[in-house]
C-alpha cells in the first residue's frame, strides 16, 4: 500500500532525528524520490498536509491523526 504524504514526511523526520522545515523535508523527499507529487507546487501541498496532521495548531480541516508538532521557529517534529 502506498504511503500518504504525511506518512512519508514522518519517515523523513524520524530518519533525521531533528525538527525540520517543510522545505527541508520536501528536499529530502524529492532527492530520494520517496513520493510522486502530481501537483505543480508540491512543497505547498506537503506543508498543507503536514499542518493538517499537526497537534499544536488548529486548521479548518484538521485530521484525526496528528503526528507532528510545530516548534516555535516553524519547524516540524514528530509528536
PyMOL Python script that loads the backbone (N, CA, C, O; Angstrom):
from pymol import cmd

cmd.read_pdbstr("""\
ATOM      1  N   UNK A   1       0.842  -1.187   0.000  1.00  0.00           N
ATOM      2  CA  UNK A   1       0.000   0.000   0.000  1.00  0.00           C
ATOM      3  C   UNK A   1       0.885   1.248   0.000  1.00  0.00           C
ATOM      4  O   UNK A   1       1.862   1.337   0.743  1.00  0.00           O
ATOM      5  N   UNK A   2       0.523   2.193  -0.840  1.00  0.00           N
ATOM      6  CA  UNK A   2       1.281   3.431  -0.960  1.00  0.00           C
ATOM      7  C   UNK A   2       1.080   4.305   0.278  1.00  0.00           C
ATOM      8  O   UNK A   2      -0.035   4.441   0.780  1.00  0.00           O
ATOM      9  N   UNK A   3       2.166   4.890   0.758  1.00  0.00           N
ATOM     10  CA  UNK A   3       2.082   5.772   1.929  1.00  0.00           C
ATOM     11  C   UNK A   3       1.520   7.128   1.527  1.00  0.00           C
ATOM     12  O   UNK A   3       1.681   7.577   0.392  1.00  0.00           O
ATOM     13  N   UNK A   4       0.858   7.768   2.480  1.00  0.00           N
ATOM     14  CA  UNK A   4       0.347   9.120   2.255  1.00  0.00           C
ATOM     15  C   UNK A   4       1.490  10.125   2.419  1.00  0.00           C
ATOM     16  O   UNK A   4       2.566   9.789   2.913  1.00  0.00           O
ATOM     17  N   UNK A   5       1.233  11.351   1.999  1.00  0.00           N
ATOM     18  CA  UNK A   5       2.255  12.396   2.072  1.00  0.00           C
ATOM     19  C   UNK A   5       2.731  12.586   3.507  1.00  0.00           C
ATOM     20  O   UNK A   5       3.934  12.670   3.754  1.00  0.00           O
ATOM     21  N   UNK A   6       1.797  12.654   4.454  1.00  0.00           N
ATOM     22  CA  UNK A   6       2.218  12.916   5.835  1.00  0.00           C
ATOM     23  C   UNK A   6       2.991  11.733   6.416  1.00  0.00           C
ATOM     24  O   UNK A   6       3.850  11.926   7.276  1.00  0.00           O
ATOM     25  N   UNK A   7       2.704  10.525   5.965  1.00  0.00           N
ATOM     26  CA  UNK A   7       3.457   9.363   6.444  1.00  0.00           C
ATOM     27  C   UNK A   7       4.898   9.390   5.932  1.00  0.00           C
ATOM     28  O   UNK A   7       5.830   9.059   6.664  1.00  0.00           O
ATOM     29  N   UNK A   8       5.070   9.782   4.687  1.00  0.00           N
ATOM     30  CA  UNK A   8       6.418   9.899   4.122  1.00  0.00           C
ATOM     31  C   UNK A   8       7.187  10.999   4.853  1.00  0.00           C
ATOM     32  O   UNK A   8       8.366  10.830   5.164  1.00  0.00           O
ATOM     33  N   UNK A   9       6.528  12.118   5.127  1.00  0.00           N
ATOM     34  CA  UNK A   9       7.168  13.211   5.869  1.00  0.00           C
ATOM     35  C   UNK A   9       7.581  12.747   7.261  1.00  0.00           C
ATOM     36  O   UNK A   9       8.662  13.097   7.735  1.00  0.00           O
ATOM     37  N   UNK A  10       6.737  11.969   7.916  1.00  0.00           N
ATOM     38  CA  UNK A  10       7.068  11.439   9.242  1.00  0.00           C
ATOM     39  C   UNK A  10       8.287  10.523   9.167  1.00  0.00           C
ATOM     40  O   UNK A  10       9.134  10.545  10.060  1.00  0.00           O
ATOM     41  N   UNK A  11       8.379   9.724   8.115  1.00  0.00           N
ATOM     42  CA  UNK A  11       9.549   8.856   7.928  1.00  0.00           C
ATOM     43  C   UNK A  11      10.828   9.680   7.793  1.00  0.00           C
ATOM     44  O   UNK A  11      11.865   9.324   8.351  1.00  0.00           O
ATOM     45  N   UNK A  12      10.746  10.784   7.049  1.00  0.00           N
ATOM     46  CA  UNK A  12      11.909  11.665   6.864  1.00  0.00           C
ATOM     47  C   UNK A  12      12.327  12.269   8.204  1.00  0.00           C
ATOM     48  O   UNK A  12      13.513  12.296   8.534  1.00  0.00           O
ATOM     49  N   UNK A  13      11.354  12.751   8.972  1.00  0.00           N
ATOM     50  CA  UNK A  13      11.661  13.329  10.285  1.00  0.00           C
ATOM     51  C   UNK A  13      12.270  12.289  11.223  1.00  0.00           C
ATOM     52  O   UNK A  13      13.215  12.583  11.955  1.00  0.00           O
ATOM     53  N   UNK A  14      11.739  11.103  11.199  1.00  0.00           N
ATOM     54  CA  UNK A  14      12.258  10.035  12.062  1.00  0.00           C
ATOM     55  C   UNK A  14      13.708   9.728  11.703  1.00  0.00           C
ATOM     56  O   UNK A  14      14.548   9.566  12.588  1.00  0.00           O
ATOM     57  N   UNK A  15      14.001   9.647  10.416  1.00  0.00           N
ATOM     58  CA  UNK A  15      15.361   9.354   9.962  1.00  0.00           C
ATOM     59  C   UNK A  15      16.334  10.478  10.307  1.00  0.00           C
ATOM     60  O   UNK A  15      17.498  10.223  10.618  1.00  0.00           O
ATOM     61  N   UNK A  16      15.853  11.728  10.251  1.00  0.00           N
ATOM     62  CA  UNK A  16      16.738  12.866  10.529  1.00  0.00           C
ATOM     63  C   UNK A  16      17.026  13.009  12.017  1.00  0.00           C
ATOM     64  O   UNK A  16      18.118  13.421  12.408  1.00  0.00           O
ATOM     65  N   UNK A  17      16.041  12.666  12.844  1.00  0.00           N
ATOM     66  CA  UNK A  17      16.215  12.776  14.284  1.00  0.00           C
ATOM     67  C   UNK A  17      16.181  14.195  14.819  1.00  0.00           C
ATOM     68  O   UNK A  17      16.551  14.439  15.968  1.00  0.00           O
ATOM     69  N   UNK A  18      15.733  15.140  13.982  1.00  0.00           N
ATOM     70  CA  UNK A  18      15.673  16.541  14.418  1.00  0.00           C
ATOM     71  C   UNK A  18      14.518  17.245  13.717  1.00  0.00           C
ATOM     72  O   UNK A  18      14.078  16.798  12.658  1.00  0.00           O
ATOM     73  N   UNK A  19      14.018  18.340  14.290  1.00  0.00           N
ATOM     74  CA  UNK A  19      12.959  19.111  13.625  1.00  0.00           C
ATOM     75  C   UNK A  19      13.448  19.672  12.291  1.00  0.00           C
ATOM     76  O   UNK A  19      14.621  20.009  12.138  1.00  0.00           O
ATOM     77  N   UNK A  20      12.541  19.763  11.342  1.00  0.00           N
ATOM     78  CA  UNK A  20      12.873  20.261  10.005  1.00  0.00           C
ATOM     79  C   UNK A  20      11.742  21.140   9.488  1.00  0.00           C
ATOM     80  O   UNK A  20      10.594  21.000   9.910  1.00  0.00           O
ATOM     81  N   UNK A  21      12.073  22.042   8.574  1.00  0.00           N
ATOM     82  CA  UNK A  21      11.048  22.837   7.901  1.00  0.00           C
ATOM     83  C   UNK A  21      10.404  21.985   6.806  1.00  0.00           C
ATOM     84  O   UNK A  21      10.948  20.956   6.403  1.00  0.00           O
ATOM     85  N   UNK A  22       9.259  22.421   6.342  1.00  0.00           N
ATOM     86  CA  UNK A  22       8.603  21.718   5.239  1.00  0.00           C
ATOM     87  C   UNK A  22       9.501  21.717   4.003  1.00  0.00           C
ATOM     88  O   UNK A  22       9.543  20.729   3.270  1.00  0.00           O
ATOM     89  N   UNK A  23      10.219  22.814   3.768  1.00  0.00           N
ATOM     90  CA  UNK A  23      11.125  22.891   2.616  1.00  0.00           C
ATOM     91  C   UNK A  23      12.243  21.858   2.723  1.00  0.00           C
ATOM     92  O   UNK A  23      12.598  21.218   1.733  1.00  0.00           O
ATOM     93  N   UNK A  24      12.792  21.696   3.918  1.00  0.00           N
ATOM     94  CA  UNK A  24      13.852  20.704   4.126  1.00  0.00           C
ATOM     95  C   UNK A  24      13.321  19.284   3.924  1.00  0.00           C
ATOM     96  O   UNK A  24      13.982  18.443   3.315  1.00  0.00           O
ATOM     97  N   UNK A  25      12.134  19.036   4.440  1.00  0.00           N
ATOM     98  CA  UNK A  25      11.521  17.711   4.284  1.00  0.00           C
ATOM     99  C   UNK A  25      11.234  17.448   2.812  1.00  0.00           C
ATOM    100  O   UNK A  25      11.491  16.353   2.311  1.00  0.00           O
ATOM    101  N   UNK A  26      10.705  18.447   2.122  1.00  0.00           N
ATOM    102  CA  UNK A  26      10.421  18.290   0.696  1.00  0.00           C
ATOM    103  C   UNK A  26      11.702  17.989  -0.082  1.00  0.00           C
ATOM    104  O   UNK A  26      11.700  17.139  -0.973  1.00  0.00           O
ATOM    105  N   UNK A  27      12.782  18.673   0.246  1.00  0.00           N
ATOM    106  CA  UNK A  27      14.052  18.451  -0.457  1.00  0.00           C
ATOM    107  C   UNK A  27      14.502  16.994  -0.336  1.00  0.00           C
ATOM    108  O   UNK A  27      14.967  16.405  -1.311  1.00  0.00           O
ATOM    109  N   UNK A  28      14.366  16.421   0.844  1.00  0.00           N
ATOM    110  CA  UNK A  28      14.743  15.015   1.053  1.00  0.00           C
ATOM    111  C   UNK A  28      13.819  14.094   0.255  1.00  0.00           C
ATOM    112  O   UNK A  28      14.281  13.159  -0.400  1.00  0.00           O
ATOM    113  N   UNK A  29      12.523  14.361   0.314  1.00  0.00           N
ATOM    114  CA  UNK A  29      11.556  13.533  -0.416  1.00  0.00           C
ATOM    115  C   UNK A  29      11.850  13.563  -1.912  1.00  0.00           C
ATOM    116  O   UNK A  29      11.847  12.522  -2.569  1.00  0.00           O
ATOM    117  N   UNK A  30      12.104  14.757  -2.451  1.00  0.00           N
ATOM    118  CA  UNK A  30      12.373  14.894  -3.882  1.00  0.00           C
ATOM    119  C   UNK A  30      13.698  14.234  -4.263  1.00  0.00           C
ATOM    120  O   UNK A  30      13.778  13.529  -5.269  1.00  0.00           O
ATOM    121  N   UNK A  31      14.733  14.464  -3.459  1.00  0.00           N
ATOM    122  CA  UNK A  31      16.060  13.915  -3.755  1.00  0.00           C
ATOM    123  C   UNK A  31      16.046  12.382  -3.769  1.00  0.00           C
ATOM    124  O   UNK A  31      16.667  11.752  -4.625  1.00  0.00           O
ATOM    125  N   UNK A  32      15.337  11.804  -2.819  1.00  0.00           N
ATOM    126  CA  UNK A  32      15.310  10.342  -2.697  1.00  0.00           C
ATOM    127  C   UNK A  32      14.118   9.703  -3.411  1.00  0.00           C
ATOM    128  O   UNK A  32      13.928   8.488  -3.363  1.00  0.00           O
ATOM    129  N   UNK A  33      13.313  10.552  -4.079  1.00  0.00           N
ATOM    130  CA  UNK A  33      12.136  10.094  -4.817  1.00  0.00           C
ATOM    131  C   UNK A  33      11.243   9.204  -3.950  1.00  0.00           C
ATOM    132  O   UNK A  33      10.868   8.100  -4.345  1.00  0.00           O
ATOM    133  N   UNK A  34      10.913   9.715  -2.757  1.00  0.00           N
ATOM    134  CA  UNK A  34      10.117   8.953  -1.800  1.00  0.00           C
ATOM    135  C   UNK A  34       8.615   9.041  -2.056  1.00  0.00           C
ATOM    136  O   UNK A  34       7.845   8.212  -1.570  1.00  0.00           O
ATOM    137  N   UNK A  35       8.207  10.050  -2.821  1.00  0.00           N
ATOM    138  CA  UNK A  35       6.781  10.247  -3.094  1.00  0.00           C
ATOM    139  C   UNK A  35       6.643  10.939  -4.438  1.00  0.00           C
ATOM    140  O   UNK A  35       7.435  11.822  -4.765  1.00  0.00           O
ATOM    141  N   UNK A  36       5.647  10.549  -5.217  1.00  0.00           N
ATOM    142  CA  UNK A  36       5.405  11.188  -6.505  1.00  0.00           C
ATOM    143  C   UNK A  36       4.281  12.206  -6.359  1.00  0.00           C
ATOM    144  O   UNK A  36       3.112  11.847  -6.218  1.00  0.00           O
ATOM    145  N   UNK A  37       4.655  13.476  -6.396  1.00  0.00           N
ATOM    146  CA  UNK A  37       3.675  14.556  -6.308  1.00  0.00           C
ATOM    147  C   UNK A  37       3.110  14.826  -7.694  1.00  0.00           C
ATOM    148  O   UNK A  37       3.849  14.862  -8.678  1.00  0.00           O
ATOM    149  N   UNK A  38       1.818  15.011  -7.764  1.00  0.00           N
ATOM    150  CA  UNK A  38       1.190  15.318  -9.046  1.00  0.00           C
ATOM    151  C   UNK A  38       0.877  16.814  -9.171  1.00  0.00           C
ATOM    152  O   UNK A  38       0.505  17.283 -10.246  1.00  0.00           O
ATOM    153  N   UNK A  39       1.023  17.544  -8.093  1.00  0.00           N
ATOM    154  CA  UNK A  39       0.722  18.980  -8.070  1.00  0.00           C
ATOM    155  C   UNK A  39       1.906  19.790  -8.588  1.00  0.00           C
ATOM    156  O   UNK A  39       3.052  19.347  -8.518  1.00  0.00           O
ATOM    157  N   UNK A  40       1.617  20.983  -9.108  1.00  0.00           N
ATOM    158  CA  UNK A  40       2.684  21.868  -9.576  1.00  0.00           C
ATOM    159  C   UNK A  40       3.512  22.394  -8.412  1.00  0.00           C
ATOM    160  O   UNK A  40       4.739  22.439  -8.490  1.00  0.00           O
ATOM    161  N   UNK A  41       2.843  22.793  -7.332  1.00  0.00           N
ATOM    162  CA  UNK A  41       3.544  23.335  -6.173  1.00  0.00           C
ATOM    163  C   UNK A  41       3.565  22.276  -5.069  1.00  0.00           C
ATOM    164  O   UNK A  41       2.836  22.369  -4.082  1.00  0.00           O
ATOM    165  N   UNK A  42       4.401  21.289  -5.256  1.00  0.00           N
ATOM    166  CA  UNK A  42       4.440  20.130  -4.362  1.00  0.00           C
ATOM    167  C   UNK A  42       4.814  20.505  -2.932  1.00  0.00           C
ATOM    168  O   UNK A  42       4.278  19.933  -1.983  1.00  0.00           O
ATOM    169  N   UNK A  43       5.719  21.451  -2.770  1.00  0.00           N
ATOM    170  CA  UNK A  43       6.128  21.845  -1.418  1.00  0.00           C
ATOM    171  C   UNK A  43       4.951  22.438  -0.639  1.00  0.00           C
ATOM    172  O   UNK A  43       4.811  22.195   0.559  1.00  0.00           O
ATOM    173  N   UNK A  44       4.122  23.201  -1.310  1.00  0.00           N
ATOM    174  CA  UNK A  44       2.937  23.781  -0.675  1.00  0.00           C
ATOM    175  C   UNK A  44       1.944  22.688  -0.266  1.00  0.00           C
ATOM    176  O   UNK A  44       1.343  22.763   0.806  1.00  0.00           O
ATOM    177  N   UNK A  45       1.776  21.689  -1.108  1.00  0.00           N
ATOM    178  CA  UNK A  45       0.893  20.562  -0.793  1.00  0.00           C
ATOM    179  C   UNK A  45       1.425  19.817   0.425  1.00  0.00           C
ATOM    180  O   UNK A  45       0.663  19.467   1.326  1.00  0.00           O
ATOM    181  N   UNK A  46       2.725  19.578   0.449  1.00  0.00           N
ATOM    182  CA  UNK A  46       3.342  18.899   1.590  1.00  0.00           C
ATOM    183  C   UNK A  46       3.100  19.684   2.873  1.00  0.00           C
ATOM    184  O   UNK A  46       2.662  19.117   3.874  1.00  0.00           O
ATOM    185  N   UNK A  47       3.381  20.987   2.851  1.00  0.00           N
ATOM    186  CA  UNK A  47       3.197  21.831   4.034  1.00  0.00           C
ATOM    187  C   UNK A  47       1.743  21.793   4.512  1.00  0.00           C
ATOM    188  O   UNK A  47       1.482  21.678   5.709  1.00  0.00           O
ATOM    189  N   UNK A  48       0.818  21.888   3.588  1.00  0.00           N
ATOM    190  CA  UNK A  48      -0.605  21.861   3.927  1.00  0.00           C
ATOM    191  C   UNK A  48      -0.997  20.536   4.581  1.00  0.00           C
ATOM    192  O   UNK A  48      -1.703  20.527   5.589  1.00  0.00           O
ATOM    193  N   UNK A  49      -0.551  19.439   4.023  1.00  0.00           N
ATOM    194  CA  UNK A  49      -0.873  18.128   4.586  1.00  0.00           C
ATOM    195  C   UNK A  49      -0.230  17.931   5.955  1.00  0.00           C
ATOM    196  O   UNK A  49      -0.826  17.327   6.847  1.00  0.00           O
ATOM    197  N   UNK A  50       0.971  18.437   6.113  1.00  0.00           N
ATOM    198  CA  UNK A  50       1.633  18.327   7.412  1.00  0.00           C
ATOM    199  C   UNK A  50       0.894  19.153   8.461  1.00  0.00           C
ATOM    200  O   UNK A  50       0.721  18.703   9.593  1.00  0.00           O
ATOM    201  N   UNK A  51       0.460  20.351   8.095  1.00  0.00           N
ATOM    202  CA  UNK A  51      -0.273  21.198   9.041  1.00  0.00           C
ATOM    203  C   UNK A  51      -1.590  20.532   9.456  1.00  0.00           C
ATOM    204  O   UNK A  51      -1.998  20.647  10.612  1.00  0.00           O
ATOM    205  N   UNK A  52      -2.254  19.841   8.534  1.00  0.00           N
ATOM    206  CA  UNK A  52      -3.492  19.114   8.868  1.00  0.00           C
ATOM    207  C   UNK A  52      -3.242  18.060   9.934  1.00  0.00           C
ATOM    208  O   UNK A  52      -4.138  17.740  10.714  1.00  0.00           O
ATOM    209  N   UNK A  53      -2.029  17.518   9.972  1.00  0.00           N
ATOM    210  CA  UNK A  53      -1.681  16.435  10.896  1.00  0.00           C
ATOM    211  C   UNK A  53      -0.789  16.923  12.037  1.00  0.00           C
ATOM    212  O   UNK A  53      -0.036  16.144  12.622  1.00  0.00           O
ATOM    213  N   UNK A  54      -0.881  18.222  12.350  1.00  0.00           N
ATOM    214  CA  UNK A  54      -0.063  18.809  13.411  1.00  0.00           C
ATOM    215  C   UNK A  54      -0.914  19.056  14.649  1.00  0.00           C
ATOM    216  O   UNK A  54      -2.005  19.620  14.567  1.00  0.00           O
ATOM    217  N   UNK A  55      -0.412  18.636  15.768  1.00  0.00           N
ATOM    218  CA  UNK A  55      -1.154  18.633  17.036  1.00  0.00           C
ATOM    219  C   UNK A  55      -1.380  20.031  17.617  1.00  0.00           C
ATOM    220  O   UNK A  55      -2.487  20.325  18.069  1.00  0.00           O
ATOM    221  N   UNK A  56      -0.381  20.886  17.619  1.00  0.00           N
ATOM    222  CA  UNK A  56      -0.483  22.131  18.376  1.00  0.00           C
ATOM    223  C   UNK A  56      -0.912  23.346  17.545  1.00  0.00           C
ATOM    224  O   UNK A  56      -0.659  24.484  17.940  1.00  0.00           O
ATOM    225  N   UNK A  57      -1.548  23.115  16.417  1.00  0.00           N
ATOM    226  CA  UNK A  57      -2.168  24.202  15.654  1.00  0.00           C
ATOM    227  C   UNK A  57      -3.572  23.751  15.264  1.00  0.00           C
ATOM    228  O   UNK A  57      -3.876  22.559  15.282  1.00  0.00           O
ATOM    229  N   UNK A  58      -4.418  24.703  14.916  1.00  0.00           N
ATOM    230  CA  UNK A  58      -5.779  24.377  14.513  1.00  0.00           C
ATOM    231  C   UNK A  58      -5.991  24.847  13.085  1.00  0.00           C
ATOM    232  O   UNK A  58      -5.750  26.010  12.762  1.00  0.00           O
ATOM    233  N   UNK A  59      -6.435  23.949  12.245  1.00  0.00           N
ATOM    234  CA  UNK A  59      -6.787  24.288  10.869  1.00  0.00           C
ATOM    235  C   UNK A  59      -8.209  23.803  10.618  1.00  0.00           C
ATOM    236  O   UNK A  59      -8.713  22.938  11.334  1.00  0.00           O
ATOM    237  N   UNK A  60      -8.844  24.359   9.609  1.00  0.00           N
ATOM    238  CA  UNK A  60     -10.250  24.053   9.342  1.00  0.00           C
ATOM    239  C   UNK A  60     -10.490  22.569   9.082  1.00  0.00           C
ATOM    240  O   UNK A  60     -11.495  22.014   9.525  1.00  0.00           O
ATOM    241  N   UNK A  61      -9.587  21.939   8.378  1.00  0.00           N
ATOM    242  CA  UNK A  61      -9.774  20.529   8.025  1.00  0.00           C
ATOM    243  C   UNK A  61      -8.795  19.630   8.789  1.00  0.00           C
ATOM    244  O   UNK A  61      -8.147  18.762   8.204  1.00  0.00           O
ATOM    245  N   UNK A  62      -8.700  19.852  10.089  1.00  0.00           N
ATOM    246  CA  UNK A  62      -7.774  19.108  10.962  1.00  0.00           C
ATOM    247  C   UNK A  62      -8.009  17.600  10.851  1.00  0.00           C
ATOM    248  O   UNK A  62      -9.149  17.137  10.900  1.00  0.00           O
ATOM    249  N   UNK A  63      -6.941  16.853  10.703  1.00  0.00           N
ATOM    250  CA  UNK A  63      -7.028  15.393  10.645  1.00  0.00           C
ATOM    251  C   UNK A  63      -7.174  14.821  12.050  1.00  0.00           C
ATOM    252  O   UNK A  63      -6.761  15.442  13.029  1.00  0.00           O
ATOM    253  N   UNK A  64      -7.757  13.647  12.139  1.00  0.00           N
ATOM    254  CA  UNK A  64      -7.894  12.988  13.441  1.00  0.00           C
ATOM    255  C   UNK A  64      -6.554  12.463  13.930  1.00  0.00           C
ATOM    256  O   UNK A  64      -6.282  12.446  15.130  1.00  0.00           O
ATOM    257  N   UNK A  65      -5.719  12.036  12.990  1.00  0.00           N
ATOM    258  CA  UNK A  65      -4.400  11.501  13.329  1.00  0.00           C
ATOM    259  C   UNK A  65      -3.360  12.623  13.257  1.00  0.00           C
ATOM    260  O   UNK A  65      -2.962  13.031  12.166  1.00  0.00           O
ATOM    261  N   UNK A  66      -2.926  13.117  14.404  1.00  0.00           N
ATOM    262  CA  UNK A  66      -1.920  14.177  14.443  1.00  0.00           C
ATOM    263  C   UNK A  66      -0.572  13.567  14.815  1.00  0.00           C
ATOM    264  O   UNK A  66      -0.397  13.044  15.915  1.00  0.00           O
ATOM    265  N   UNK A  67       0.362  13.640  13.896  1.00  0.00           N
ATOM    266  CA  UNK A  67       1.666  13.004  14.106  1.00  0.00           C
ATOM    267  C   UNK A  67       2.806  14.005  14.248  1.00  0.00           C
ATOM    268  O   UNK A  67       3.940  13.618  14.532  1.00  0.00           O
ATOM    269  N   UNK A  68       2.512  15.297  14.050  1.00  0.00           N
ATOM    270  CA  UNK A  68       3.546  16.326  14.124  1.00  0.00           C
ATOM    271  C   UNK A  68       3.223  17.355  15.199  1.00  0.00           C
ATOM    272  O   UNK A  68       2.076  17.492  15.626  1.00  0.00           O
ATOM    273  N   UNK A  69       4.248  18.069  15.622  1.00  0.00           N
ATOM    274  CA  UNK A  69       4.089  19.298  16.390  1.00  0.00           C
ATOM    275  C   UNK A  69       4.899  20.357  15.664  1.00  0.00           C
ATOM    276  O   UNK A  69       5.849  20.041  14.948  1.00  0.00           O
ATOM    277  N   UNK A  70       4.523  21.612  15.850  1.00  0.00           N
ATOM    278  CA  UNK A  70       5.220  22.726  15.223  1.00  0.00           C
ATOM    279  C   UNK A  70       6.022  23.446  16.292  1.00  0.00           C
ATOM    280  O   UNK A  70       5.477  23.845  17.322  1.00  0.00           O
ATOM    281  N   UNK A  71       7.321  23.612  16.048  1.00  0.00           N
ATOM    282  CA  UNK A  71       8.178  24.288  17.019  1.00  0.00           C
ATOM    283  C   UNK A  71       8.004  25.797  16.900  1.00  0.00           C
ATOM    284  O   UNK A  71       7.411  26.285  15.938  1.00  0.00           O
ATOM    285  N   UNK A  72       8.517  26.530  17.874  1.00  0.00           N
ATOM    286  CA  UNK A  72       8.394  27.991  17.873  1.00  0.00           C
ATOM    287  C   UNK A  72       9.058  28.631  16.662  1.00  0.00           C
ATOM    288  O   UNK A  72       8.657  29.714  16.236  1.00  0.00           O
ATOM    289  N   UNK A  73      10.067  27.972  16.105  1.00  0.00           N
ATOM    290  CA  UNK A  73      10.759  28.540  14.943  1.00  0.00           C
ATOM    291  C   UNK A  73      10.207  28.012  13.611  1.00  0.00           C
ATOM    292  O   UNK A  73      10.837  28.181  12.567  1.00  0.00           O
ATOM    293  N   UNK A  74       9.025  27.371  13.651  1.00  0.00           N
ATOM    294  CA  UNK A  74       8.358  26.962  12.424  1.00  0.00           C
ATOM    295  C   UNK A  74       8.810  25.637  11.841  1.00  0.00           C
ATOM    296  O   UNK A  74       8.527  25.345  10.680  1.00  0.00           O
ATOM    297  N   UNK A  75       9.500  24.842  12.618  1.00  0.00           N
ATOM    298  CA  UNK A  75       9.937  23.522  12.156  1.00  0.00           C
ATOM    299  C   UNK A  75       8.968  22.460  12.660  1.00  0.00           C
ATOM    300  O   UNK A  75       8.333  22.615  13.703  1.00  0.00           O
ATOM    301  N   UNK A  76       8.873  21.398  11.905  1.00  0.00           N
ATOM    302  CA  UNK A  76       8.019  20.279  12.288  1.00  0.00           C
ATOM    303  C   UNK A  76       8.849  19.233  13.014  1.00  0.00           C
ATOM    304  O   UNK A  76      10.007  18.992  12.673  1.00  0.00           O
ATOM    305  N   UNK A  77       8.238  18.616  14.020  1.00  0.00           N
ATOM    306  CA  UNK A  77       8.865  17.484  14.700  1.00  0.00           C
ATOM    307  C   UNK A  77       7.792  16.425  14.907  1.00  0.00           C
ATOM    308  O   UNK A  77       6.601  16.704  14.772  1.00  0.00           O
ATOM    309  N   UNK A  78       8.215  15.219  15.235  1.00  0.00           N
ATOM    310  CA  UNK A  78       7.251  14.154  15.498  1.00  0.00           C
ATOM    311  C   UNK A  78       6.584  14.391  16.839  1.00  0.00           C
ATOM    312  O   UNK A  78       7.238  14.790  17.802  1.00  0.00           O
ATOM    313  N   UNK A  79       5.291  14.147  16.902  1.00  0.00           N
ATOM    314  CA  UNK A  79       4.531  14.356  18.144  1.00  0.00           C
ATOM    315  C   UNK A  79       4.862  13.276  19.156  1.00  0.00           C
ATOM    316  O   UNK A  79       4.322  13.281  20.263  1.00  0.00           O
TER     317      UNK A  79
END
""", "prot")
cmd.dss("prot")
cmd.show_as("cartoon", "prot")
cmd.util.cbc("prot")
cmd.orient("prot")
